Amino acid sequence: MGRPTSAPYPIRFHSPFLTPSNPIHLPFPPISPTLRAAMSDQYCPECKRATEVVFDHSAGDTVCSECGLVLEAHSIDETSEWRTFANESSDNDPVRVGGPTNPLLTDGGLSTVISKPNGAQADFLSSSLGRWQNRGSNPDRSLILAFRTIANMADRLGLVNTIKDRANEIYKKVEDLKSIRGRNQDAILAACLYIACRQEDKPRTVKEICSVANGATKKEIGRAKEFIVKQLEVEMGQSMEMGTIHAGDFVRRFCSSLGMNNNAVKAVQEAVKRSEELDIRRSPISIAAAVIYMITQLSDDKKPMKDISVATGVAEGTIRNSYKDLHPYATRLIPTTYVKEEDIRNLPTP
């Protein structure tokens, strides 16, 4: 027996507390495709089998679509209400359910903050609400500021959230040891980000980290990194896993900075991969820079060593010496699908 499509249809209550003396006749319009997509199967005691049921969001009722029996009345929808409520501030996410919790903070990052009106900083601070806001002690204030700085540095480098979270975890562990007081805070935060990149297999050079470190030098970041690793290794009682750096980790980013075409990038990647089989005692970044120089010398768009030095952060002298070490193996490194072997043999002698 099918369901009427438009005529009034009896809706009966299954609950003994809600059953009226006579069935309530309500119009049951045709089920729209959207509503039908939200339907599910549930056992109906009247039909004595599993039937499609419809959930009436306005009344909170679950109704059998075939006999009209109300299987559940006034139920509560416990799913998130993903409505958006706009306000005058464009800085915060206006989703009603609020921001995500942060397990690294004491209260999960859900503390109450009294908002101040736009353009009224001085008036707010002098008001009663402002005084109470400042009077309240927030034990996580320094952590929140540090996490905000890490997020800002990561965003400027285009890093993903997993790296930000890992950097936050590293900083929280070091901060809990109470051993970073009096040290350069920017260098500590930059070092945490550097270590996080290494651990997530998305390494960045110290020079790249230094470019967003708010004035901290490469030497300061390097010292901070060694200090953090030493402190955490003592705390954990074991060596700290940092991840291995390969020359190929930097290739695509460096080539993109130099505006190299896709064929040249593939040739560099293949040459760098082959270089790992050789006993070249140079840093991965230096090898990547030297290989890029070799490939560009074989293309129509030759790049001067100065430009490669700027893009990779490797000194010209280091690139020159690395190129000298790689030159004898050029025919083994550079794929012949990119250039002929004869052209490879004609590479400039270092």
LUMMITI-711461 format. One record per residue (C-alpha): y, x, z; residue in three letters; chain. Coordinates in nm, 4 decimals, m for minus. Layout:
! LUMMITI-711461
+----------+----------+----------+-------+------+
|        v |        u |        w | kolse | firo |
+----------+----------+----------+-------+------+
|        Y |        X |        Z |   ALA |    A |
...
+----------+----------+----------+-------+------+
This chain:
! LUMMITI-711461
+----------+----------+----------+-------+------+
|        v |        u |        w | kolse | firo |
+----------+----------+----------+-------+------+
|   0.0000 |   0.0000 |   0.0000 |   MET |    A |
|   0.3264 |   0.1540 |  m0.1102 |   GLY |    A |
|   0.6582 |   0.1603 |   0.0733 |   ARG |    A |
|   0.9297 |  m0.0845 |  m0.0371 |   PRO |    A |
|   1.2122 |   0.0980 |  m0.2091 |   THR |    A |
|   1.5152 |  m0.1093 |  m0.1140 |   SER |    A |
|   1.4194 |  m0.4297 |   0.0732 |   ALA |    A |
|   1.4642 |  m0.4480 |   0.4530 |   PRO |    A |
|   1.1720 |  m0.2729 |   0.6146 |   TYR |    A |
|   1.0332 |  m0.3221 |   0.9695 |   PRO |    A |
|   1.0822 |  m0.0201 |   1.1941 |   ILE |    A |
|   0.8628 |  m0.0420 |   1.5031 |   ARG |    A |
|   0.8722 |   0.1721 |   1.8156 |   PHE |    A |
|   0.5604 |   0.3557 |   1.9278 |   HIS |    A |
|   0.6971 |   0.4252 |   2.2787 |   SER |    A |
|   0.6205 |   0.1503 |   2.5411 |   PRO |    A |
|   0.9724 |   0.1916 |   2.6806 |   PHE |    A |
|   1.1366 |   0.1272 |   2.3455 |   LEU |    A |
|   0.9172 |  m0.1463 |   2.1935 |   THR |    A |
|   1.1231 |  m0.4663 |   2.1287 |   PRO |    A |
|   0.9705 |  m0.8118 |   2.1305 |   SER |    A |
|   1.0085 |  m0.8301 |   1.7539 |   ASN |    A |
|   1.0210 |  m0.5515 |   1.4938 |   PRO |    A |
|   1.3706 |  m0.4361 |   1.4004 |   ILE |    A |
|   1.4351 |  m0.4871 |   1.0296 |   HIS |    A |
|   1.6599 |  m0.2201 |   0.8848 |   LEU |    A |
|   1.7291 |  m0.1390 |   0.5224 |   PRO |    A |
|   1.5136 |   0.1514 |   0.4061 |   PHE |    A |
|   1.6794 |   0.2955 |   0.0945 |   PRO |    A |
|   1.4943 |   0.5087 |  m0.1575 |   PRO |    A |
|   1.4246 |   0.8600 |  m0.0305 |   ILE |    A |
|   1.6524 |   1.1112 |  m0.1981 |   SER |    A |
|   1.5122 |   1.4400 |  m0.3343 |   PRO |    A |
|   1.6997 |   1.6301 |  m0.0611 |   THR |    A |
|   1.5530 |   1.4138 |   0.2160 |   LEU |    A |
|   1.2067 |   1.4260 |   0.0611 |   ARG |    A |
|   1.2269 |   1.8068 |   0.0635 |   ALA |    A |
|   1.2832 |   1.7878 |   0.4411 |   ALA |    A |
|   0.9860 |   1.5558 |   0.4996 |   MET |    A |
|   0.6651 |   1.6720 |   0.6662 |   SER |    A |
|   0.3226 |   1.5310 |   0.7485 |   ASP |    A |
|   0.2392 |   1.3883 |   1.0914 |   GLN |    A |
|  m0.0383 |   1.1640 |   1.2272 |   TYR |    A |
|   0.0582 |   0.7965 |   1.2418 |   CYS |    A |
|  m0.1434 |   0.5812 |   1.4897 |   PRO |    A |
|  m0.0587 |   0.2679 |   1.2907 |   GLU |    A |
|  m0.1770 |   0.4046 |   0.9545 |   CYS |    A |
|  m0.4538 |   0.5981 |   1.1335 |   LYS |    A |
|  m0.3994 |   0.9047 |   0.9159 |   ARG |    A |
|  m0.1474 |   1.1786 |   0.8470 |   ALA |    A |
|   0.1504 |   1.0416 |   0.6568 |   THR |    A |
|   0.4862 |   1.1706 |   0.5480 |   GLU |    A |
|   0.7484 |   1.1266 |   0.8182 |   VAL |    A |
|   1.1268 |   1.1247 |   0.7922 |   VAL |    A |
|   1.3569 |   1.2639 |   1.0597 |   PHE |    A |
|   1.6716 |   1.0551 |   1.1091 |   ASP |    A |
|   1.9294 |   1.3118 |   1.2257 |   HIS |    A |
|   2.1876 |   1.0510 |   1.3282 |   SER |    A |
|   1.9503 |   0.8630 |   1.5625 |   ALA |    A |
|   1.7106 |   1.1450 |   1.6447 |   GLY |    A |
|   1.4114 |   0.9368 |   1.5357 |   ASP |    A |
|   1.0975 |   1.0475 |   1.3544 |   THR |    A |
|   0.9812 |   0.7577 |   1.1349 |   VAL |    A |
|   0.6623 |   0.7070 |   0.9342 |   CYS |    A |
|   0.7630 |   0.6666 |   0.5707 |   SER |    A |
|   0.4797 |   0.4209 |   0.4980 |   GLU |    A |
|   0.4697 |   0.1716 |   0.7863 |   CYS |    A |
|   0.8083 |   0.2370 |   0.9475 |   GLY |    A |
|   0.6700 |   0.3133 |   1.2947 |   LEU |    A |
|   0.9041 |   0.5268 |   1.5075 |   VAL |    A |
|   0.6768 |   0.8098 |   1.6188 |   LEU |    A |
|   0.9402 |   0.9880 |   1.8283 |   GLU |    A |
|   1.2765 |   0.8546 |   1.9448 |   ALA |    A |
|   1.5964 |   1.0321 |   2.0514 |   HIS |    A |
|   1.4526 |   1.3793 |   2.0024 |   SER |    A |
|   1.6776 |   1.6818 |   2.0431 |   ILE |    A |
|   1.7304 |   1.9230 |   1.7544 |   ASP |    A |
|   1.7075 |   2.2709 |   1.9058 |   GLU |    A |
|   1.7865 |   2.4610 |   1.5860 |   THR |    A |
|   2.1128 |   2.6559 |   1.5507 |   SER |    A |
|   2.4174 |   2.4644 |   1.4374 |   GLU |    A |
|   2.5375 |   2.6839 |   1.1526 |   TRP |    A |
|   2.8665 |   2.5102 |   1.0989 |   ARG |    A |
|   3.1817 |   2.7119 |   1.0614 |   THR |    A |
|   3.5030 |   2.6306 |   1.2432 |   PHE |    A |
|   3.8065 |   2.8101 |   1.1041 |   ALA |    A |
|   4.0923 |   2.9157 |   1.3264 |   ASN |    A |
|   4.4119 |   3.1082 |   1.2825 |   GLU |    A |
|   4.2486 |   3.4456 |   1.3403 |   SER |    A |
|   4.0861 |   3.6137 |   1.0420 |   SER |    A |
|   3.9444 |   3.9035 |   1.2455 |   ASP |    A |
|   3.6501 |   3.7262 |   1.4078 |   ASN |    A |
|   3.3541 |   3.5447 |   1.2604 |   ASP |    A |
|   3.4226 |   3.1708 |   1.3075 |   PRO |    A |
|   3.0534 |   3.0737 |   1.3300 |   VAL |    A |
|   3.0194 |   2.8437 |   1.6290 |   ARG |    A |
|   2.7077 |   3.0057 |   1.7770 |   VAL |    A |
|   2.9029 |   3.3241 |   1.8510 |   GLY |    A |
|   2.8277 |   3.6890 |   1.7901 |   GLY |    A |
|   2.4916 |   3.8620 |   1.8316 |   PRO |    A |
|   2.3877 |   4.0012 |   2.1659 |   THR |    A |
|   2.3827 |   4.3764 |   2.2203 |   ASN |    A |
|   2.0976 |   4.4919 |   2.4469 |   PRO |    A |
|   2.2763 |   4.8230 |   2.5055 |   LEU |    A |
|   2.5522 |   4.6473 |   2.7016 |   LEU |    A |
|   2.5186 |   4.5252 |   3.0600 |   THR |    A |
|   2.5756 |   4.1566 |   2.9810 |   ASP |    A |
|   2.4420 |   4.1698 |   2.6270 |   GLY |    A |
|   2.7966 |   4.1756 |   2.4925 |   GLY |    A |
|   2.8566 |   3.8133 |   2.5907 |   LEU |    A |
|   3.1344 |   3.8624 |   2.8457 |   SER |    A |
|   3.4302 |   3.6236 |   2.8448 |   THR |    A |
|   3.7550 |   3.7538 |   2.6971 |   VAL |    A |
|   4.0819 |   3.5626 |   2.7189 |   ILE |    A |
|   4.2318 |   3.5524 |   2.3728 |   SER |    A |
|   4.5974 |   3.6312 |   2.3220 |   LYS |    A |
|   4.8184 |   3.4581 |   2.0655 |   PRO |    A |
|   4.9061 |   3.6463 |   1.7497 |   ASN |    A |
|   5.2176 |   3.8599 |   1.7772 |   GLY |    A |
|   5.2512 |   3.8007 |   2.1503 |   ALA |    A |
|   5.0970 |   4.1164 |   2.2957 |   GLN |    A |
|   5.3742 |   4.1899 |   2.5470 |   ALA |    A |
|   5.4109 |   3.8274 |   2.6583 |   ASP |    A |
|   5.0370 |   3.7936 |   2.7054 |   PHE |    A |
|   5.0035 |   4.1091 |   2.9152 |   LEU |    A |
|   5.2838 |   3.9953 |   3.1446 |   SER |    A |
|   5.1403 |   3.6459 |   3.1871 |   SER |    A |
|   4.9048 |   3.5380 |   3.4639 |   SER |    A |
|   4.6094 |   3.5168 |   3.2261 |   LEU |    A |
|   4.6845 |   3.8630 |   3.0931 |   GLY |    A |
|   4.7015 |   4.0114 |   3.4422 |   ARG |    A |
|   4.3691 |   3.8559 |   3.5364 |   TRP |    A |
|   4.2188 |   3.9772 |   3.2103 |   GLN |    A |
|   4.3233 |   4.3376 |   3.2822 |   ASN |    A |
|   4.2304 |   4.3090 |   3.6485 |   ARG |    A |
|   3.8704 |   4.2243 |   3.5679 |   GLY |    A |
|   3.6547 |   4.5367 |   3.5524 |   SER |    A |
|   3.4313 |   4.5688 |   3.2465 |   ASN |    A |
|   3.1710 |   4.8412 |   3.3024 |   PRO |    A |
|   3.0981 |   4.8498 |   2.9298 |   ASP |    A |
|   3.4560 |   4.9001 |   2.8129 |   ARG |    A |
|   3.4032 |   5.2660 |   2.7207 |   SER |    A |
|   3.0720 |   5.1853 |   2.5508 |   LEU |    A |
|   3.2289 |   4.9094 |   2.3435 |   ILE |    A |
|   3.5039 |   5.1457 |   2.2310 |   LEU |    A |
|   3.2485 |   5.4150 |   2.1428 |   ALA |    A |
|   3.0321 |   5.1708 |   1.9463 |   PHE |    A |
|   3.3411 |   5.0501 |   1.7618 |   ARG |    A |
|   3.4302 |   5.4084 |   1.6673 |   THR |    A |
|   3.0756 |   5.4776 |   1.5468 |   ILE |    A |
|   3.0803 |   5.1594 |   1.3374 |   ALA |    A |
|   3.4115 |   5.2597 |   1.1834 |   ASN |    A |
|   3.2828 |   5.6061 |   1.0903 |   MET |    A |
|   2.9601 |   5.4612 |   0.9505 |   ALA |    A |
|   3.1471 |   5.2046 |   0.7422 |   ASP |    A |
|   3.3651 |   5.4757 |   0.5900 |   ARG |    A |
|   3.0488 |   5.6600 |   0.4856 |   LEU |    A |
|   2.8797 |   5.3430 |   0.3581 |   GLY |    A |
|   2.5921 |   5.3643 |   0.6062 |   LEU |    A |
|   2.3612 |   5.0725 |   0.6829 |   VAL |    A |
|   2.3395 |   4.8883 |   1.0147 |   ASN |    A |
|   2.0111 |   5.0520 |   1.1156 |   THR |    A |
|   2.1863 |   5.3904 |   1.1246 |   ILE |    A |
|   2.4743 |   5.2452 |   1.3282 |   LYS |    A |
|   2.2282 |   5.0975 |   1.5775 |   ASP |    A |
|   2.0386 |   5.4247 |   1.6073 |   ARG |    A |
|   2.3633 |   5.6168 |   1.6659 |   ALA |    A |
|   2.4587 |   5.3646 |   1.9359 |   ASN |    A |
|   2.1218 |   5.4126 |   2.1064 |   GLU |    A |
|   2.1599 |   5.7912 |   2.1021 |   ILE |    A |
|   2.5095 |   5.7726 |   2.2485 |   TYR |    A |
|   2.3962 |   5.5275 |   2.5192 |   LYS |    A |
|   2.1165 |   5.7645 |   2.6263 |   LYS |    A |
|   2.3543 |   6.0602 |   2.6456 |   VAL |    A |
|   2.6212 |   5.8564 |   2.8233 |   GLU |    A |
|   2.3690 |   5.7450 |   3.0850 |   ASP |    A |
|   2.3013 |   6.1113 |   3.1672 |   LEU |    A |
|   2.6686 |   6.1496 |   3.2714 |   LYS |    A |
|   2.6795 |   6.4896 |   3.1017 |   SER |    A |
|   2.9419 |   6.4374 |   2.8297 |   ILE |    A |
|   3.2481 |   6.4083 |   3.0495 |   ARG |    A |
|   3.5159 |   6.6562 |   2.9516 |   GLY |    A |
|   3.3720 |   6.7081 |   2.6037 |   ARG |    A |
|   3.5298 |   6.6168 |   2.2721 |   ASN |    A |
|   3.4480 |   6.2458 |   2.2416 |   GLN |    A |
|   3.5009 |   6.2329 |   1.8644 |   ASP |    A |
|   3.2650 |   6.5279 |   1.8164 |   ALA |    A |
|   3.0014 |   6.3620 |   2.0386 |   ILE |    A |
|   3.0202 |   6.0341 |   1.8450 |   LEU |    A |
|   3.0103 |   6.2151 |   1.5102 |   ALA |    A |
|   2.7089 |   6.4165 |   1.6254 |   ALA |    A |
|   2.5297 |   6.0957 |   1.7295 |   CYS |    A |
|   2.5902 |   5.9576 |   1.3806 |   LEU |    A |
|   2.4667 |   6.2809 |   1.2206 |   TYR |    A |
|   2.1454 |   6.2736 |   1.4254 |   ILE |    A |
|   2.0935 |   5.9033 |   1.3462 |   ALA |    A |
|   2.1217 |   5.9744 |   0.9735 |   CYS |    A |
|   1.8606 |   6.2486 |   1.0060 |   ARG |    A |
|   1.6221 |   6.0293 |   1.2035 |   GLN |    A |
|   1.6552 |   5.7406 |   0.9577 |   GLU |    A |
|   1.5832 |   5.9744 |   0.6619 |   ASP |    A |
|   1.9324 |   5.9192 |   0.5200 |   LYS |    A |
|   2.0858 |   6.2584 |   0.6020 |   PRO |    A |
|   2.4507 |   6.3390 |   0.5521 |   ARG |    A |
|   2.6012 |   6.6854 |   0.5497 |   THR |    A |
|   2.8068 |   6.7988 |   0.8462 |   VAL |    A |
|   3.1063 |   6.8151 |   0.6142 |   LYS |    A |
|   3.0605 |   6.4481 |   0.5189 |   GLU |    A |
|   3.0392 |   6.3501 |   0.8842 |   ILE |    A |
|   3.3395 |   6.5700 |   0.9593 |   CYS |    A |
|   3.5488 |   6.3823 |   0.7015 |   SER |    A |
|   3.5359 |   6.0661 |   0.9164 |   VAL |    A |
|   3.5241 |   6.2290 |   1.2617 |   ALA |    A |
|   3.8906 |   6.1698 |   1.3522 |   ASN |    A |
|   3.9834 |   6.5382 |   1.3511 |   GLY |    A |
|   3.6687 |   6.6907 |   1.5021 |   ALA |    A |
|   3.5779 |   7.0169 |   1.3266 |   THR |    A |
|   3.2421 |   7.1155 |   1.1780 |   LYS |    A |
|   3.1952 |   7.3708 |   1.4550 |   LYS |    A |
|   3.2668 |   7.1119 |   1.7264 |   GLU |    A |
|   3.0271 |   6.8616 |   1.5693 |   ILE |    A |
|   2.7592 |   7.1294 |   1.5354 |   GLY |    A |
|   2.7950 |   7.2272 |   1.9010 |   ARG |    A |
|   2.7901 |   6.8623 |   2.0076 |   ALA |    A |
|   2.4742 |   6.8040 |   1.8053 |   LYS |    A |
|   2.2968 |   7.0990 |   1.9684 |   GLU |    A |
|   2.4134 |   6.9809 |   2.3124 |   PHE |    A |
|   2.2871 |   6.6239 |   2.2574 |   ILE |    A |
|   1.9501 |   6.7381 |   2.1249 |   VAL |    A |
|   1.9046 |   6.9749 |   2.4199 |   LYS |    A |
|   2.0004 |   6.7085 |   2.6758 |   GLN |    A |
|   1.7677 |   6.4457 |   2.5299 |   LEU |    A |
|   1.4789 |   6.6896 |   2.4933 |   GLU |    A |
|   1.5106 |   6.7797 |   2.8622 |   VAL |    A |
|   1.5235 |   6.4094 |   2.9524 |   GLU |    A |
|   1.2238 |   6.3147 |   2.7349 |   MET |    A |
|   1.0265 |   6.6291 |   2.8170 |   GLY |    A |
|   0.9434 |   6.6855 |   2.4508 |   GLN |    A |
|   1.1055 |   6.8003 |   2.1293 |   SER |    A |
|   1.3340 |   6.5507 |   1.9579 |   MET |    A |
|   1.2275 |   6.4291 |   1.6148 |   GLU |    A |
|   1.5125 |   6.4947 |   1.3733 |   MET |    A |
|   1.3486 |   6.4388 |   1.0370 |   GLY |    A |
|   1.3189 |   6.6963 |   0.7593 |   THR |    A |
|   1.6049 |   6.7519 |   0.5169 |   ILE |    A |
|   1.5153 |   6.7845 |   0.1491 |   HIS |    A |
|   1.7470 |   6.8850 |  m0.1317 |   ALA |    A |
|   1.6617 |   6.5592 |  m0.3073 |   GLY |    A |
|   1.8220 |   6.3616 |  m0.0241 |   ASP |    A |
|   2.1674 |   6.4621 |  m0.1463 |   PHE |    A |
|   2.1221 |   6.4772 |  m0.5236 |   VAL |    A |
|   2.2155 |   6.1263 |  m0.6312 |   ARG |    A |
|   2.5217 |   6.1144 |  m0.4088 |   ARG |    A |
|   2.6480 |   6.4534 |  m0.5279 |   PHE |    A |
|   2.5813 |   6.3720 |  m0.8939 |   CYS |    A |
|   2.7639 |   6.0425 |  m0.8594 |   SER |    A |
|   3.0682 |   6.2237 |  m0.7201 |   SER |    A |
|   3.0659 |   6.4499 |  m1.0257 |   LEU |    A |
|   3.0308 |   6.1604 |  m1.2706 |   GLY |    A |
|   2.7046 |   6.2871 |  m1.4227 |   MET |    A |
|   2.5068 |   6.0617 |  m1.6568 |   ASN |    A |
|   2.1671 |   5.9169 |  m1.5726 |   ASN |    A |
|   1.9649 |   6.1658 |  m1.7812 |   ASN |    A |
|   2.1322 |   6.4596 |  m1.6078 |   ALA |    A |
|   2.0696 |   6.3031 |  m1.2661 |   VAL |    A |
|   1.6992 |   6.2602 |  m1.3440 |   LYS |    A |
|   1.6793 |   6.6227 |  m1.4600 |   ALA |    A |
|   1.8411 |   6.7410 |  m1.1360 |   VAL |    A |
|   1.6024 |   6.5303 |  m0.9271 |   GLN |    A |
|   1.2997 |   6.6693 |  m1.1102 |   GLU |    A |
|   1.4217 |   7.0290 |  m1.0825 |   ALA |    A |
|   1.4942 |   6.9898 |  m0.7116 |   VAL |    A |
|   1.1483 |   6.8443 |  m0.6553 |   LYS |    A |
|   0.9883 |   7.1399 |  m0.8344 |   ARG |    A |
|   1.1974 |   7.3867 |  m0.6332 |   SER |    A |
|   1.0165 |   7.2783 |  m0.3158 |   GLU |    A |
|   0.7060 |   7.4557 |  m0.4469 |   GLU |    A |
|   0.8928 |   7.7876 |  m0.4582 |   LEU |    A |
|   0.9740 |   8.0215 |  m0.1728 |   ASP |    A |
|   1.3523 |   7.9953 |  m0.2043 |   ILE |    A |
|   1.5041 |   8.0740 |   0.1337 |   ARG |    A |
|   1.8165 |   7.8690 |   0.0944 |   ARG |    A |
|   1.9319 |   7.5505 |   0.2647 |   SER |    A |
|   1.8450 |   7.2236 |   0.0856 |   PRO |    A |
|   2.2137 |   7.1541 |   0.0231 |   ILE |    A |
|   2.2652 |   7.4971 |  m0.1368 |   SER |    A |
|   1.9608 |   7.4463 |  m0.3604 |   ILE |    A |
|   2.0859 |   7.1027 |  m0.4654 |   ALA |    A |
|   2.4275 |   7.2478 |  m0.5533 |   ALA |    A |
|   2.2748 |   7.5357 |  m0.7530 |   ALA |    A |
|   2.0429 |   7.3030 |  m0.9463 |   VAL |    A |
|   2.3344 |   7.0745 |  m1.0306 |   ILE |    A |
|   2.5219 |   7.3774 |  m1.1627 |   TYR |    A |
|   2.2220 |   7.4786 |  m1.3779 |   MET |    A |
|   2.1818 |   7.1316 |  m1.5278 |   ILE |    A |
|   2.5500 |   7.0870 |  m1.6034 |   THR |    A |
|   2.5577 |   7.4223 |  m1.7851 |   GLN |    A |
|   2.2948 |   7.2839 |  m2.0228 |   LEU |    A |
|   2.4877 |   6.9655 |  m2.0999 |   SER |    A |
|   2.7922 |   6.8936 |  m2.3098 |   ASP |    A |
|   2.9838 |   6.8007 |  m1.9944 |   ASP |    A |
|   2.9823 |   7.1353 |  m1.8155 |   LYS |    A |
|   3.1092 |   7.1282 |  m1.4582 |   LYS |    A |
|   3.2959 |   7.4281 |  m1.3147 |   PRO |    A |
|   3.1538 |   7.5750 |  m0.9972 |   MET |    A |
|   3.4735 |   7.4805 |  m0.8147 |   LYS |    A |
|   3.4164 |   7.1079 |  m0.8784 |   ASP |    A |
|   3.0555 |   7.1335 |  m0.7639 |   ILE |    A |
|   3.1718 |   7.3114 |  m0.4492 |   SER |    A |
|   3.4147 |   7.0289 |  m0.3711 |   VAL |    A |
|   3.1537 |   6.7563 |  m0.4335 |   ALA |    A |
|   2.8763 |   6.9204 |  m0.2315 |   THR |    A |
|   3.0759 |   7.0966 |   0.0386 |   GLY |    A |
|   2.8985 |   7.4247 |  m0.0424 |   VAL |    A |
|   3.1100 |   7.7373 |  m0.0873 |   ALA |    A |
|   3.1320 |   7.8787 |  m0.4405 |   GLU |    A |
|   2.9859 |   8.2093 |  m0.3239 |   GLY |    A |
|   2.6852 |   8.0300 |  m0.1745 |   THR |    A |
|   2.6305 |   7.8322 |  m0.4956 |   ILE |    A |
|   2.6526 |   8.1544 |  m0.6973 |   ARG |    A |
|   2.3953 |   8.3317 |  m0.4779 |   ASN |    A |
|   2.1622 |   8.0300 |  m0.4802 |   SER |    A |
|   2.1900 |   8.0107 |  m0.8582 |   TYR |    A |
|   2.0989 |   8.3802 |  m0.8729 |   LYS |    A |
|   1.7827 |   8.3084 |  m0.6710 |   ASP |    A |
|   1.6847 |   8.0109 |  m0.8868 |   LEU |    A |
|   1.7660 |   8.1584 |  m1.2290 |   HIS |    A |
|   1.4348 |   8.3487 |  m1.2724 |   PRO |    A |
|   1.2474 |   8.0181 |  m1.2277 |   TYR |    A |
|   1.4689 |   7.8119 |  m1.4580 |   ALA |    A |
|   1.1958 |   7.7419 |  m1.7146 |   THR |    A |
|   0.9673 |   7.6177 |  m1.4364 |   ARG |    A |
|   1.2328 |   7.4029 |  m1.2741 |   LEU |    A |
|   1.4175 |   7.2302 |  m1.5570 |   ILE |    A |
|   1.2146 |   6.9641 |  m1.7433 |   PRO |    A |
|   1.1808 |   7.0184 |  m2.1182 |   THR |    A |
|   1.2350 |   6.6466 |  m2.1656 |   THR |    A |
|   1.6000 |   6.7141 |  m2.0871 |   TYR |    A |
|   1.6577 |   7.0277 |  m2.2987 |   VAL |    A |
|   1.4497 |   7.2653 |  m2.5069 |   LYS |    A |
|   1.2940 |   7.5678 |  m2.3401 |   GLU |    A |
|   1.4958 |   7.7928 |  m2.5708 |   GLU |    A |
|   1.8187 |   7.6462 |  m2.4324 |   ASP |    A |
|   1.6956 |   7.7017 |  m2.0779 |   ILE |    A |
|   1.6380 |   8.0710 |  m2.1533 |   ARG |    A |
|   1.9973 |   8.0950 |  m2.2737 |   ASN |    A |
|   2.1414 |   7.9937 |  m1.9365 |   LEU |    A |
|   2.4244 |   8.2239 |  m1.8222 |   PRO |    A |
|   2.2976 |   8.5281 |  m1.6373 |   THR |    A |
|   2.4207 |   8.5323 |  m1.2755 |   PRO |    A |
+----------+----------+----------+-------+------+
